Amino acid sequence: MHSMPTPMISIPVDPSNPGQFFACCGLLELADRLWVGAEGWFENGHFCILTKDTTGSLSQMLEAAQSIRLSMNNAECNDVEPGEGDEDLSGEVYPLIIEMPINLRLDWWKDKSIKTWAGSMDERKIFIAMCHAIEPQYEDPMNQGTVVFDPSVNVSSGKRGLKRKKREPFYFDARRGANAWSIDVGFSPDSLAMTTLAYPAVEALCFIGLQRCRPKPTETPRVFDYFTWHYPLPIATIPMAVSGLLGNGDGFRFENAFRTDQRKHKAFNPATPIQRS
């Protein structure tokens, strides 16, 4: 039996939270693009990464995520704010191109079954706000909770500055999804413009991770399976492991559930364990 290597990076993760799981996939994507040949795996409630570059660190990865810059291509298209659910009528999907500090095209939400937001929400603004809110020195990034604001508006001190706009997350993190319905809390926090915590590293890295790694559809609409793995794998093989075709890890099932009575906005709900077939 081979001994497991000592990871260079290890962070606490709840694999039954689909947002955290796919954020780990995004973290490995980022690590591989910063240091080619990175490998990752789940072990005892942690996600572990091994890189060939021995100087690689978690703070470097989080700094890279915080500093992400998007190409301005299609920016005007993304800035258009149609009515809720309008994108479902047009069928248009405008990709986001990360041009710094890595290069990556993001357009996975063409698959609307795993998309959580509607036409009134701008994925470009949400993604950049979540990236900007990441704390690079935070050693437990999946549990960094904070109120997230748009980074583009400067507040002038001593003057009547513009009030920063709160930015709501994608609702990938199941801690938000599980309590998203107004009936769950007795009122609508959004309607009252209340500030509520988001988990920016989970939201931003999950948005990256879903480009390569998708949950496996089941026979029930909007219900998906995914699987962990317990030994080091390179990024190219991760989609097979996520779908249960490779690896020896645990299986989970979750719903991308409607969170509003208009049935336009959705949220990832907490997953439940399943047996590998």
Secondary structure, DSSP 4 states (H G I P E B T S, - for coil): -PPPPPPSEEEE--TTSHHHHHHHHHHHHHHHHHSTT-EEEEETTEEEEE-SSTT--HHHHHHHHHT-EE--TTHHHHH---STTHHHHH-----EEEEESS-EEE-GGGSTTS----TTS-HHHHHHHHHHT--TT-S-GGG--B--B-SS----TTS-PPPPPB----S-SHHHHTT-SHHHHTS-TTTTT----B-HHHHHHHHHHHHH--PEE-SSTTEEEEE--SS-EEGGGHHHHHTTSS-S--EEEEEEEE-STTS--EEEPPPEEE---
